[in-house]
Amino acid sequence: GAGVSQSPRYKVAKRGQDVALRCDPISGHVSLFWYQQALGQGPEFLTYFQNEAQLDKSGLPSDRFFAERPEGSVSTLKIQRTQQEDSAVYLCASSASGREGTEAFFGQGTRLTVV
Amino acid sequence: AQSVSQHNHHVILSEAASLELGCNYSYGGTVNLFWYVQYPGQHLQLLLKYFSGDPLVKGIKGFEAEFIKSKFSFNLRKPSVQWSDTAEYFCAVNARSSASKIIFGSGTRLSIRP
């Protein structure tokens, strides 16, 4: 596609429910990033993939958060047993390579509300 | 660890006023620097970026930023703002040695009075 696509755009989950957020990066992009953006804050890094390899997951806030990119293209961010503090916009970005200075293109995000 | 500070949370200007948004970063090594913009209801878009070379970088829509290494700063400027510049602006950095995660500041909301 023309840009990074994320689905769903909006998700309301009951506390304790599991959710799965999908990211379709720009075709051919090697690198894929997940960020969490709370209201009024900047995006906070969660995890990074280069192709199918998860090279950095230092930003995942707990073991309830899990991300995968099994075939090196589409990625899924899964949150188990959601809590109210998980409410945020989850952003996905992709870039053509992991080399320095390569621009990252962002999707519209998925707004998750946990009630 | 890297961090980015944006001094102003909300800036309000009249059209045609000059703009400068502050950004300071904390990192001991060599960095790449970015400014991203988020217009209302839209996704983050790159305004400009600095990798190396001329520390004065020009971006889209008349924006520019100057990298001052001694001050660890990368301030964003525009000589004359327009109403359409109303948006959230984010400064960001990533370490040259680890061209993976980009660290963002908390953002500055810019409101332009018509």
Interface residues (C-beta under 8 A of the other chain):
Chain A: G3 V4 S31 F33 Y35 G40 Q41 G42 P43 E44 F45 Y48 Q50 L55 D56 S58 G59 L91 A93 G98 R99 E100 G101 T102 E103 A104 F105 F106 G107 Q108 G109
Chain B: V4 Q6 N32 Y36 Q42 H43 L44 Q45 L46 K49 F51 F90 A92 N94 R96 A99 S100 K101 I102 I103 F104 G105 S106 G107
